[in-house]
Amino acid sequence: MSGIRTNAAAELLGVSPNTLRSWERRFNYPTPRRTAGGHRQYDLGELEALRRALLETHNISSAIQVAQQRGEGPSSASRLVEAFERFDDHLADRHMEESLALRSIERTVEELMLPAVELAEGREGREAEHEFACRWATGWLHSARRVAPPATRDDGVLLFDASTGLTADGLHVQALELALRRAGFRVLLLSVGLAQERVSRAMRALDPTALVLCGKGATLDTVGRLVYAVRQHGSSAPLYEYRGSMPVTGSHTIPTLGQGPAEATQTLKTLVDAGAVGHRSTARLSAVAR
Amino acid sequence: MNLTAVAGGHSHGSQKQDVGFCSYCGLIGGDQRQRVCSACGLGMRLRTDASALRSPSTPFLIVTPDGRVSAASASAERDLAHVVGQPLAALFDGPDLDRAVARAAAGEGGVVTVALTRTGSRRFRGPVQATVAPCGEPPAALVVLERA
């Protein structure tokens, strides 16, 4: 321990020594050790974590939770995996709720849920735990989607999902859908393998500004059919890929939105706001395929 | 879209004057160089439009861009008990509340007043309105609760 005395610790945090002592009584944090003479000595790491947390939160108890969590190290995803291993959905929910007191939904999904499901994936003999994790995470994302605010943008995004089965890859797609909805986009998520006439009806309903290929299960053939169906409808909406969903090993011309839902949402917002994404299509103007 | 056009809501004028306040005791003014309120030691000093919060004793909530309550004033805590971390939608509802809060939390728009049609507190049963304004840092929406 670095051993910072009370006055210096209080000064570092921009509070009075009395305030610092009152936090110790009320929240049991920061937790100084005592010298032989009974003087408090604060840990510099705790103070630094708290100082940063004070700037990122709106009340003291949240700041202290943030600082404590940082102090505990990167165990959040590991703790969620422990909940999966106990098949304890209430405990998993509680970890998410704790995180939501400190982070946004997007960060909670990206920094806690998805890493935890990825940790739970592919472990020998733990298939049941992994399936439980995926089903729980799917339910959680659906609940979050239900309470997402209504769209605030005219722009529609059509996501084509090529993920297969219960996987972290599929959850990434659902997380992207949630992030886009919460960013105000109108979003429709469909399977990449849908028949052409069904895609056409969806295109008419959404009139998308952008199309995004997600999930790693697509083949070049399905992507080709998809692009053909979209262009048949007269749409000029650009196609993007998410998390390396293009089924090619070399370079390709489909631009990527990124590797995570927050990055992809931000990239798309930037493109749309900058006018880089052509506005909605010629679909309503042209009944003729290109 | 301008929120003044939102049905049921109205804007409080265009002249904007920022004021500092404590997220817990509601103290308006005070030493703006300090992050933590020196009066109560339990709230952060934030800034908002001066017309949004007129009295420290008026209950208010701080709501993040996620729509979650990230802080409650002492008076809101008395009325609503423990609400930090809960979605605002679980406590209050109103035809324009979500949109007003989302815009304010994004730092957009001015001070608007919206009617609440449902409340999560016995104390607030009856006609209640919320004055919503951008505040921060970090960016959030200030939701001041008042009887209509």
Chai-1 contact restraints between the chains, C-beta under 6 A:
chainA,res_idxA,chainB,res_idxB,connection_type,confidence,min_distance_angstrom,max_distance_angstrom,comment,restraint_id
A,G14,B,Q34,contact,1.0,0.0,6.0,A-B,restraint_1
A,G14,B,R35,contact,1.0,0.0,6.0,A-B,restraint_2
A,V15,B,V36,contact,1.0,0.0,6.0,A-B,restraint_3
A,T19,B,G41,contact,1.0,0.0,6.0,A-B,restraint_4
A,S22,B,G41,contact,1.0,0.0,6.0,A-B,restraint_5
A,L54,B,R35,contact,1.0,0.0,6.0,A-B,restraint_6
A,H58,B,S23,contact,1.0,0.0,6.0,A-B,restraint_7
A,H58,B,M44,contact,1.0,0.0,6.0,A-B,restraint_8
A,H58,B,I62,contact,1.0,0.0,6.0,A-B,restraint_9
A,H58,B,S70,contact,1.0,0.0,6.0,A-B,restraint_10
A,H58,B,A71,contact,1.0,0.0,6.0,A-B,restraint_11
A,N59,B,S23,contact,1.0,0.0,6.0,A-B,restraint_12
A,N59,B,A71,contact,1.0,0.0,6.0,A-B,restraint_13
A,I60,B,L42,contact,1.0,0.0,6.0,A-B,restraint_14
A,A101,B,G85,contact,1.0,0.0,6.0,A-B,restraint_15
A,S104,B,D66,contact,1.0,0.0,6.0,A-B,restraint_16
A,I105,B,D66,contact,1.0,0.0,6.0,A-B,restraint_17
A,P149,B,D98,contact,1.0,0.0,6.0,A-B,restraint_18
A,P149,B,A102,contact,1.0,0.0,6.0,A-B,restraint_19
